[in-house]
Amino acid sequence: MVLSASAIALVPQPAADQSEPIAIVGAIIHIGNGEVIADGVITFSEGIITAVAAADDAIDLSNHRVIDLQGTHVYPGFVLPNTSLGLTEVGASRATADFEEEGDINASVRSAIAYNTDSEIISTHRFNGILTAQVTPQGGLVSGSSSLMKLDGWNWEDAALRTDDGMHLYWPRLKTRRRNADTFRFETVDNEEYSGSVQLLHSLFQSAQTYTGEPLNLNLQAMRSLFNGSAKLFIHADEAKEIISAVRFARRYPIADVVLVGGREALMVKDLLLAEDIPVIYEAVHDLPEMAWHDTDGPFRMPYLLSEAGLKVGLGGGATGIQSQRNLPFLAGTAAAYGLDPESALTLITKNNAEILGIDDRIGTLEVGKDATLFISVGDALDMRSSQVLGAYIQGRDIDLFGTQQQLYERFRDKYSNQVE
C-alpha cells in the first residue's frame, strides 16, 4: 500500500475550475503572433481571456485577484503536434505502450479513448510550457485518428479539446536502408512493397469515398470525416519524391485539408506545397544531416528557409522519443538562432501550430475571447538556459507543476545536502 500511494502521489491532481477573475500585471506579454507588450496586463475570468493591454491603459481591475509579476514573461501555452504522449509510458514495457495496432489499415483507431491522463510524462511537458498536445496513433499505413488534448484532466473526456481532428497517413518509403553484413555498411535498396502499399491505399480511399454505411465497416466509417470536411488528412513523409507522390495521391480525392508532417525535404518541393496550400509540421530541427554532403546546420535552418519560401510552418517533436518531446520550445529556440527572429520562432509552436491543427479560435495566441491557456516564465522560454516556468493556467485553471521530476529533485537534494563531506 505504501508503494502504491507513493506512485499515485507523483501525479499532480487536476486543477479546479477558475473561481475568481485574475489579472497578471507588469509582465512582458508575448502574444504569440509576433507582437510583444513590454509592460502589460492580461486578465481572464471563467477560463476566458477578457483583456490584453499595456500597463498604462485604463483597465478596471476591481474584483480581480491581481498578481504582480514584474519582469517575468507570459506566453500562450505551447502546442505539441504528433505525439504519443499519454499513449506510452515506458519504452521497454509493452504493457505501457498503446500507440499502435497490428496491420497496415487501422483507420477506426481513436487515440482519444486510449489517452492516459495519469501518465507521469505529462507533467514533464507542462513544466516546459507545453499545455496542449495532438495525441496521435502510429504504425502501418493508416494509423487512425488523433485528438487534441489539454494536458490536465481527470480522464480523456475531461482533457479533450477536440476529438478526432485528423486521420494519419504514413506514406510508404520508396527506398529502405539496410546494413550489409559483408561490408558492414548501410546501403539503400528499393522498397519492394511500395507499389502494393500504394494500391492498397487507393483501394481504401476509393471505398471510403463511396461508402454508404452498409454493410458496417469501421475503417470506412471512420474515414468519412475526411470527405465531409470535419477532419484533416495528416500525411507523414520526409523525402521529396515521397512528398510529391503523397500530395498527388491526396489530390485525387475530395479532401479539403491536407497537412504534411515530417517534411525533411519539404524545401525541395516548396512550389508544389505552395500551389496546393499545404502547411508543414517540420520535425527534424535537431536531427543530423541525412547525407554526408548536406550542410551540418541544414536541419537547424530549415524552419527559417521554409518560412522565407512562404509556407506555413509549425514545429513538432514526433521525430524524437516521447521523453524528448518536452523539448519542443528549444526546437523553436534553435530556429531563432538560425535565421528566425525570436517572436517569429515562437509563432511556430503557438499561432502556427494552432492554425495548422484547426484550433486557433481557442488557443495559440493571447487574445480576448480565447481560452486562458498560458504560462509564466522567469526567462526566455525558448532558451533552456533561462527557461523557468513559474506557473501555468489551462482554461483559467491554476495547474500544479510539481510533478515527478520535481519530487525526485527535492527528495535527493535534501538527502545529499544533509551529508557532511
NUGUVEX-598532 format. One record per residue (C-alpha): residue in one letter; x, y, z. Coordinates in steps of 0.2 Angstrom, whole numbers. Layout:
<pts>
{pt a {X Y Z}};
...
</pts>
This chain:
<pts>
{pt m {0 0 0}};
{pt v {14 12 4}};
{pt l {22 9 -14}};
{pt s {5 11 -22}};
{pt a {2 28 -13}};
{pt s {19 34 -17}};
{pt a {17 31 -36}};
{pt i {0 39 -36}};
{pt a {7 54 -27}};
{pt l {19 58 -41}};
{pt v {5 63 -52}};
{pt p {-2 80 -49}};
{pt q {-20 82 -46}};
{pt p {-30 90 -59}};
{pt a {-34 108 -56}};
{pt a {-51 115 -50}};
{pt d {-61 127 -62}};
{pt q {-56 146 -60}};
{pt s {-66 153 -46}};
{pt e {-62 172 -47}};
{pt p {-56 184 -61}};
{pt i {-37 185 -61}};
{pt a {-26 199 -68}};
{pt i {-7 197 -71}};
{pt v {1 214 -71}};
{pt g {19 220 -75}};
{pt a {24 206 -86}};
{pt i {32 205 -103}};
{pt i {17 198 -113}};
{pt h {21 188 -129}};
{pt i {5 187 -139}};
{pt g {11 173 -150}};
{pt n {8 181 -166}};
{pt g {24 191 -166}};
{pt e {19 205 -155}};
{pt v {26 209 -138}};
{pt i {19 220 -124}};
{pt a {34 226 -114}};
{pt d {24 230 -98}};
{pt g {7 223 -100}};
{pt v {-9 217 -91}};
{pt i {-18 201 -95}};
{pt t {-35 197 -87}};
{pt f {-46 181 -88}};
{pt s {-62 175 -80}};
{pt e {-71 159 -81}};
{pt g {-57 152 -91}};
{pt i {-58 165 -105}};
{pt i {-46 180 -108}};
{pt t {-55 196 -105}};
{pt a {-41 209 -108}};
{pt v {-24 211 -115}};
{pt a {-16 228 -114}};
{pt a {-2 239 -110}};
{pt a {0 243 -91}};
{pt d {-4 262 -94}};
{pt d {-21 258 -102}};
{pt a {-36 261 -91}};
{pt i {-42 243 -86}};
{pt d {-54 240 -72}};
{pt l {-46 228 -61}};
{pt s {-58 229 -47}};
{pt n {-64 211 -41}};
{pt h {-49 204 -49}};
{pt r {-35 194 -39}};
{pt v {-20 204 -45}};
{pt i {-4 195 -47}};
{pt d {11 207 -49}};
{pt l {24 198 -60}};
{pt q {36 212 -64}};
{pt g {50 207 -77}};
{pt t {43 190 -80}};
{pt h {37 183 -97}};
{pt v {19 177 -101}};
{pt y {17 166 -116}};
{pt p {2 157 -124}};
{pt g {3 138 -120}};
{pt f {14 129 -132}};
{pt v {5 117 -144}};
{pt l {14 100 -147}};
{pt p {8 91 -163}};
{pt n {10 72 -167}};
{pt t {15 65 -151}};
{pt s {11 48 -142}};
{pt l {10 57 -125}};
{pt g {-2 48 -114}};
{pt l {-2 33 -125}};
{pt t {15 26 -120}};
{pt e {25 27 -104}};
{pt v {40 15 -103}};
{pt g {48 10 -120}};
{pt a {54 -6 -113}};
{pt s {37 -11 -106}};
{pt r {25 -17 -120}};
{pt a {10 -16 -107}};
{pt t {13 3 -106}};
{pt a {13 6 -125}};
{pt d {-4 9 -133}};
{pt f {1 20 -148}};
{pt e {-1 7 -162}};
{pt e {-11 -8 -168}};
{pt e {-6 -23 -179}};
{pt g {-9 -22 -198}};
{pt d {-7 -8 -211}};
{pt i {-25 -1 -210}};
{pt n {-32 5 -194}};
{pt a {-42 20 -198}};
{pt s {-55 16 -185}};
{pt v {-42 18 -171}};
{pt r {-46 33 -160}};
{pt s {-31 39 -149}};
{pt a {-43 49 -138}};
{pt i {-50 34 -129}};
{pt a {-33 27 -125}};
{pt y {-26 43 -118}};
{pt n {-20 41 -100}};
{pt t {-22 57 -90}};
{pt d {-12 49 -76}};
{pt s {4 47 -87}};
{pt e {19 54 -77}};
{pt i {27 60 -93}};
{pt i {13 73 -95}};
{pt s {19 84 -80}};
{pt t {37 85 -88}};
{pt h {29 93 -104}};
{pt r {19 105 -94}};
{pt f {35 111 -85}};
{pt n {42 117 -101}};
{pt g {26 126 -106}};
{pt i {18 113 -117}};
{pt l {-1 114 -112}};
{pt t {-10 106 -127}};
{pt a {-5 91 -137}};
{pt q {-11 82 -153}};
{pt v {-11 64 -147}};
{pt t {-8 53 -162}};
{pt p {-8 34 -166}};
{pt q {7 27 -176}};
{pt g {11 12 -186}};
{pt g {5 4 -203}};
{pt l {-1 15 -217}};
{pt v {-16 22 -210}};
{pt s {-14 23 -191}};
{pt g {-31 31 -186}};
{pt s {-37 47 -179}};
{pt s {-28 59 -167}};
{pt s {-36 70 -154}};
{pt l {-31 87 -146}};
{pt m {-29 86 -128}};
{pt k {-27 98 -114}};
{pt l {-13 92 -103}};
{pt d {-24 92 -87}};
{pt g {-39 82 -83}};
{pt w {-46 68 -74}};
{pt n {-50 57 -89}};
{pt w {-49 58 -108}};
{pt e {-66 66 -109}};
{pt d {-61 79 -97}};
{pt a {-45 83 -106}};
{pt a {-52 83 -124}};
{pt l {-51 99 -133}};
{pt r {-56 92 -149}};
{pt t {-58 74 -153}};
{pt d {-54 65 -170}};
{pt d {-46 81 -178}};
{pt g {-37 71 -192}};
{pt m {-33 55 -200}};
{pt h {-15 50 -201}};
{pt l {-7 43 -217}};
{pt y {11 36 -216}};
{pt w {16 36 -234}};
{pt p {26 21 -239}};
{pt r {45 23 -241}};
{pt l {52 22 -259}};
{pt k {68 16 -253}};
{pt t {74 7 -237}};
{pt r {91 7 -229}};
{pt r {98 -10 -223}};
{pt r {115 -15 -216}};
{pt n {126 -26 -227}};
{pt a {133 -40 -216}};
{pt d {148 -42 -228}};
{pt t {154 -24 -229}};
{pt f {146 -18 -213}};
{pt r {139 -3 -222}};
{pt f {122 4 -224}};
{pt e {115 3 -242}};
{pt t {99 9 -250}};
{pt v {88 -3 -259}};
{pt d {71 -1 -267}};
{pt n {56 -5 -256}};
{pt e {48 -20 -265}};
{pt e {32 -17 -256}};
{pt y {30 1 -261}};
{pt s {18 -2 -276}};
{pt g {7 -14 -267}};
{pt s {5 -2 -252}};
{pt v {0 12 -264}};
{pt q {-13 1 -272}};
{pt l {-19 -4 -255}};
{pt l {-21 15 -251}};
{pt h {-30 19 -267}};
{pt s {-42 4 -264}};
{pt l {-46 10 -246}};
{pt f {-49 28 -251}};
{pt q {-60 24 -266}};
{pt s {-70 13 -255}};
{pt a {-72 26 -241}};
{pt q {-77 39 -253}};
{pt t {-92 29 -259}};
{pt y {-96 21 -243}};
{pt t {-114 22 -238}};
{pt g {-114 14 -221}};
{pt e {-119 -3 -226}};
{pt p {-113 -16 -223}};
{pt l {-104 -10 -207}};
{pt n {-86 -7 -210}};
{pt l {-77 3 -195}};
{pt n {-62 8 -206}};
{pt l {-73 15 -220}};
{pt q {-85 23 -207}};
{pt a {-70 32 -198}};
{pt m {-64 39 -215}};
{pt r {-80 48 -219}};
{pt s {-74 63 -209}};
{pt l {-61 66 -222}};
{pt f {-73 68 -236}};
{pt n {-86 79 -226}};
{pt g {-73 91 -221}};
{pt s {-74 88 -202}};
{pt a {-56 80 -201}};
{pt k {-39 84 -209}};
{pt l {-28 72 -218}};
{pt f {-10 72 -210}};
{pt i {2 64 -222}};
{pt h {19 59 -214}};
{pt a {33 59 -227}};
{pt d {51 66 -227}};
{pt e {59 63 -244}};
{pt a {55 74 -259}};
{pt k {49 60 -271}};
{pt e {38 53 -257}};
{pt i {30 70 -253}};
{pt i {26 73 -272}};
{pt s {18 56 -273}};
{pt a {8 58 -257}};
{pt v {2 75 -262}};
{pt r {-4 69 -279}};
{pt f {-12 54 -271}};
{pt a {-22 65 -259}};
{pt r {-27 77 -273}};
{pt r {-36 63 -282}};
{pt y {-49 63 -268}};
{pt p {-60 77 -262}};
{pt i {-51 80 -246}};
{pt a {-51 99 -241}};
{pt d {-37 100 -228}};
{pt v {-20 91 -230}};
{pt v {-5 94 -219}};
{pt l {12 87 -221}};
{pt v {21 80 -206}};
{pt g {39 77 -205}};
{pt g {45 87 -221}};
{pt r {63 84 -220}};
{pt e {65 88 -239}};
{pt a {50 100 -240}};
{pt l {60 114 -246}};
{pt m {64 104 -262}};
{pt v {46 103 -266}};
{pt k {40 120 -259}};
{pt d {32 126 -276}};
{pt l {20 111 -275}};
{pt l {16 114 -257}};
{pt l {13 132 -260}};
{pt a {2 128 -275}};
{pt e {-8 115 -265}};
{pt d {-9 126 -250}};
{pt i {-2 113 -239}};
{pt p {6 118 -222}};
{pt v {21 109 -215}};
{pt i {24 102 -197}};
{pt y {43 101 -198}};
{pt e {51 88 -186}};
{pt a {69 87 -189}};
{pt v {76 103 -181}};
{pt h {88 93 -170}};
{pt d {92 79 -182}};
{pt l {109 75 -190}};
{pt p {110 79 -209}};
{pt e {103 65 -219}};
{pt m {118 63 -231}};
{pt a {137 67 -228}};
{pt w {137 81 -241}};
{pt h {122 90 -233}};
{pt d {125 106 -223}};
{pt t {128 102 -205}};
{pt d {117 116 -200}};
{pt g {103 112 -213}};
{pt p {91 105 -201}};
{pt f {93 120 -189}};
{pt r {90 132 -203}};
{pt m {75 123 -211}};
{pt p {61 132 -202}};
{pt y {68 149 -207}};
{pt l {70 143 -225}};
{pt l {53 136 -226}};
{pt s {45 152 -219}};
{pt e {55 163 -231}};
{pt a {48 152 -245}};
{pt g {31 157 -240}};
{pt l {25 141 -232}};
{pt k {15 140 -216}};
{pt v {27 131 -204}};
{pt g {24 123 -187}};
{pt l {36 113 -177}};
{pt g {33 95 -170}};
{pt g {43 83 -159}};
{pt g {37 67 -167}};
{pt a {54 63 -174}};
{pt t {61 61 -156}};
{pt g {57 49 -142}};
{pt i {42 53 -130}};
{pt q {54 58 -116}};
{pt s {62 71 -128}};
{pt q {46 79 -135}};
{pt r {45 91 -120}};
{pt n {60 100 -128}};
{pt l {48 107 -141}};
{pt p {51 125 -136}};
{pt f {70 123 -138}};
{pt l {67 117 -156}};
{pt a {60 134 -158}};
{pt g {75 142 -149}};
{pt t {86 133 -162}};
{pt a {76 140 -176}};
{pt a {78 158 -168}};
{pt a {97 155 -168}};
{pt y {97 150 -186}};
{pt g {88 164 -195}};
{pt l {71 167 -187}};
{pt d {69 182 -175}};
{pt p {63 176 -158}};
{pt e {45 181 -159}};
{pt s {43 173 -177}};
{pt a {51 157 -169}};
{pt l {38 157 -155}};
{pt t {24 158 -168}};
{pt l {30 141 -174}};
{pt i {24 132 -158}};
{pt t {9 144 -154}};
{pt k {0 153 -168}};
{pt n {5 142 -182}};
{pt n {3 125 -174}};
{pt a {-14 130 -168}};
{pt e {-19 136 -185}};
{pt i {-12 121 -194}};
{pt l {-22 110 -181}};
{pt g {-38 120 -183}};
{pt i {-39 126 -165}};
{pt d {-33 144 -167}};
{pt d {-51 150 -162}};
{pt r {-47 143 -145}};
{pt i {-28 144 -141}};
{pt g {-12 149 -149}};
{pt t {-12 167 -146}};
{pt l {-16 178 -131}};
{pt e {-31 187 -137}};
{pt v {-48 192 -130}};
{pt g {-61 178 -131}};
{pt k {-49 164 -132}};
{pt d {-45 151 -119}};
{pt a {-34 157 -104}};
{pt t {-21 144 -108}};
{pt l {-5 152 -104}};
{pt f {11 151 -93}};
{pt i {23 162 -84}};
{pt s {42 160 -86}};
{pt v {56 169 -77}};
{pt g {67 170 -93}};
{pt d {66 166 -111}};
{pt a {55 151 -113}};
{pt l {64 146 -129}};
{pt d {81 146 -121}};
{pt m {85 131 -110}};
{pt r {97 141 -100}};
{pt s {85 154 -94}};
{pt s {68 145 -96}};
{pt q {60 143 -78}};
{pt v {41 141 -78}};
{pt l {33 149 -63}};
{pt g {15 145 -66}};
{pt a {3 139 -79}};
{pt y {-16 140 -82}};
{pt i {-26 129 -94}};
{pt q {-43 137 -97}};
{pt g {-40 148 -82}};
{pt r {-37 133 -70}};
{pt d {-21 135 -60}};
{pt i {-10 120 -64}};
{pt d {1 111 -52}};
{pt l {18 110 -60}};
{pt f {26 100 -46}};
{pt g {27 83 -55}};
{pt t {38 68 -54}};
{pt q {54 75 -58}};
{pt q {52 90 -46}};
{pt q {48 77 -32}};
{pt l {63 67 -36}};
{pt y {74 83 -37}};
{pt e {69 88 -20}};
{pt r {70 71 -12}};
{pt f {88 69 -17}};
{pt r {93 87 -15}};
{pt d {88 85 3}};
{pt k {97 69 5}};
{pt y {114 74 -2}};
{pt s {113 92 5}};
{pt n {112 85 23}};
{pt q {128 74 20}};
{pt v {144 81 28}};
{pt e {160 79 17}};
</pts>
